[in-house]
Amino acid sequence: MAEPIRLAISGATGRMGQAVARLAAAADDLEVVGGIAQEAGEMEGGASVVTPGEAGRILGDAEVIVDFSHPDLLREVAERAGGAALVVGTTGLGADDEERLDDAARRAPVLVASNFSVGVNLLLDLAERAARALGDDYDVEIVEAHHRRKEDAPSGTALSLGEAVARGRDRPLGELRVDGRSGRPGARPRGEIGFHALRGGDIVGEHRVMLIGDRERVELGHVATSRDLFAEGALRAARWVRGREPGRYGMADVLGMT
Ligand SMILES: NC(=O)c1ccc[n+]([C@@H]2O[C@H](COP(=O)([O-])OP(=O)(O)OC[C@H]3O[C@@H](n4cnc5c(N)ncnc54)[C@H](OP(=O)(O)O)[C@@H]3O)[C@@H](O)[C@H]2O)c1
């Protein structure tokens, strides 16, 4: 059998990091060399978790780093990843973070996905096709729901869905995006893409794209019921990305949907 893939987990103590560690520990073709988080400890499977300051050995030892953490940690990891491939699930990234990922992608493969599920990647394709087919006569509203501890809004997946709709209309999302509405926003401008974020309880992740016409409404949606869905997808991406040329990749490449 081939040598197992040496995996480091950034954000190892988080909800997603723990799911990745548990599934990786059960896989014969993966070896977890360590994790990184704000507090040191141990992961399921026995590998140690260290703080960012102590992460040099783990980052040096890893072939693939799977990151579900926070932009602050991701920035640090991207700078210190060396030749290791990066699989990034962290959302809420800014322009600076994207630049650092671009820098890392000159040295190694970097795969970023706002959502690692097959279903959501299919939904992205369907949303783009629906927006192209229906045009500006249909108003698009994107509604997402997540657990009460989620830090960023709208979700990275909602923004990816908005980008897919904007692509379907051959316009940049920045020109069309509006987040929530309150007060007296006035009549809805043609072409606007509205985002609405619900937060509560333990919701894993739900997304709905509504294309609302005068006499009908098309709704495309996805409901995730377990974080293992995203963790499995990230491990699939880790297996796919090992040994690729430096550069930026997405989940559509892994799924052959490009
Ligand atoms: N792409 C996808 O499919 C997908 C799916 C689900 C979630 N996500 C995204 O993944 C990210 C993590 O989500 P989660 O629910 O797992 O979050 P979480 O439970 O809050 O876990 C965050 C992890 O990052 C660590 N961390 C945070 N800030 C840090 C810092 N400044 N320095 C070092 N470590 C830091 C935390 O360490 P401590 O515990 O020590 O604080 C923890 O291990 C979020 O951006 C979320 O939106 C993406």
The ligand as an SDF file (V2000), in Angstrom:
LIG
                    3D

 48 52  0  0  0  0  0  0  0  0999 V2000
  -15.9830   25.1170    3.9240 N   0  0  0  0  0  0  0  0  0  0  0  0
  -16.8680   24.3880    4.6150 C   0  0  0  0  0  0  0  0  0  0  0  0
  -17.4490   23.4070    4.1080 O   0  0  0  0  0  0  0  0  0  0  0  0
  -17.1310   24.7660    6.0470 C   0  0  0  0  0  0  0  0  0  0  0  0
  -18.0040   24.0200    6.8480 C   0  0  0  0  0  0  0  0  0  0  0  0
  -18.1730   24.3780    8.1840 C   0  0  0  0  0  0  0  0  0  0  0  0
  -17.4700   25.4570    8.7070 C   0  0  0  0  0  0  0  0  0  0  0  0
  -16.6360   26.1870    7.8950 N   0  0  0  0  0  0  0  0  0  0  0  0
  -15.8290   27.3180    8.4120 C   0  0  0  0  0  0  0  0  0  0  0  0
  -14.7200   26.7580    9.1300 O   0  0  0  0  0  0  0  0  0  0  0  0
  -14.3000   27.6840   10.1410 C   0  0  0  0  0  0  0  0  0  0  0  0
  -14.2480   26.9680   11.4990 C   0  0  0  0  0  0  0  0  0  0  0  0
  -15.5640   26.5840   11.8600 O   0  0  0  0  0  0  0  0  0  0  0  0
  -15.8570   25.8270   13.2390 P   0  0  0  0  0  0  0  0  0  0  0  0
  -17.3220   25.7500   13.3740 O   0  0  0  0  0  0  0  0  0  0  0  0
  -15.0420   24.5900   13.3130 O   0  0  0  0  0  0  0  0  0  0  0  0
  -15.2760   26.9310   14.2710 O   0  0  0  0  0  0  0  0  0  0  0  0
  -14.8230   26.7440   15.7910 P   0  0  0  0  0  0  0  0  0  0  0  0
  -15.5440   25.5900   16.4060 O   0  0  0  0  0  0  0  0  0  0  0  0
  -14.9500   28.1080   16.4050 O   0  0  0  0  0  0  0  0  0  0  0  0
  -13.2600   26.3430   15.7030 O   0  0  0  0  0  0  0  0  0  0  0  0
  -12.2630   27.2730   15.3420 C   0  0  0  0  0  0  0  0  0  0  0  0
  -10.9050   26.6360   15.5230 C   0  0  0  0  0  0  0  0  0  0  0  0
   -9.9080   27.5860   15.1240 O   0  0  0  0  0  0  0  0  0  0  0  0
   -9.0690   27.8860   16.2560 C   0  0  0  0  0  0  0  0  0  0  0  0
   -8.7380   29.3220   16.2560 N   0  0  0  0  0  0  0  0  0  0  0  0
   -9.6050   30.3340   16.1330 C   0  0  0  0  0  0  0  0  0  0  0  0
   -8.9370   31.5150   16.1720 N   0  0  0  0  0  0  0  0  0  0  0  0
   -7.6380   31.2230   16.3140 C   0  0  0  0  0  0  0  0  0  0  0  0
   -6.4620   31.9920   16.4020 C   0  0  0  0  0  0  0  0  0  0  0  0
   -6.4980   33.3330   16.3400 N   0  0  0  0  0  0  0  0  0  0  0  0
   -5.2700   31.3710   16.5640 N   0  0  0  0  0  0  0  0  0  0  0  0
   -5.2330   30.0210   16.6200 C   0  0  0  0  0  0  0  0  0  0  0  0
   -6.3260   29.2150   16.5370 N   0  0  0  0  0  0  0  0  0  0  0  0
   -7.5070   29.8170   16.3730 C   0  0  0  0  0  0  0  0  0  0  0  0
   -9.8440   27.4870   17.4830 C   0  0  0  0  0  0  0  0  0  0  0  0
   -8.9180   27.1760   18.5070 O   0  0  0  0  0  0  0  0  0  0  0  0
   -9.3520   27.2620   20.0710 P   0  0  0  0  0  0  0  0  0  0  0  0
  -10.4210   26.2100   20.2450 O   0  0  0  0  0  0  0  0  0  0  0  0
   -8.1050   26.9540   20.8170 O   0  0  0  0  0  0  0  0  0  0  0  0
   -9.8900   28.6540   20.2500 O   0  0  0  0  0  0  0  0  0  0  0  0
  -10.5640   26.2410   16.9560 C   0  0  0  0  0  0  0  0  0  0  0  0
   -9.6820   25.1380   16.9450 O   0  0  0  0  0  0  0  0  0  0  0  0
  -15.3100   28.8430   10.0800 C   0  0  0  0  0  0  0  0  0  0  0  0
  -14.7610   29.8810    9.2880 O   0  0  0  0  0  0  0  0  0  0  0  0
  -16.5270   28.2310    9.3910 C   0  0  0  0  0  0  0  0  0  0  0  0
  -17.3190   29.1840    8.7130 O   0  0  0  0  0  0  0  0  0  0  0  0
  -16.4600   25.8570    6.5890 C   0  0  0  0  0  0  0  0  0  0  0  0
  1  2  1  0
  2  3  2  0
  2  4  1  0
  4  5  1  0
  4 48  2  0
  5  6  2  0
  6  7  1  0
  7  8  2  0
  8  9  1  0
  8 48  1  0
  9 10  1  0
  9 46  1  0
 10 11  1  0
 11 12  1  0
 11 44  1  0
 12 13  1  0
 13 14  1  0
 14 15  2  0
 14 16  1  0
 14 17  1  0
 17 18  1  0
 18 19  2  0
 18 20  1  0
 18 21  1  0
 21 22  1  0
 22 23  1  0
 23 24  1  0
 23 42  1  0
 24 25  1  0
 25 26  1  0
 25 36  1  0
 26 27  1  0
 26 35  1  0
 27 28  2  0
 28 29  1  0
 29 30  1  0
 29 35  2  0
 30 31  1  0
 30 32  2  0
 32 33  1  0
 33 34  2  0
 34 35  1  0
 36 37  1  0
 36 42  1  0
 37 38  1  0
 38 39  2  0
 38 40  1  0
 38 41  1  0
 42 43  1  0
 44 45  1  0
 44 46  1  0
 46 47  1  0
M  CHG  2   8   1  16  -1
M  END
$$$$
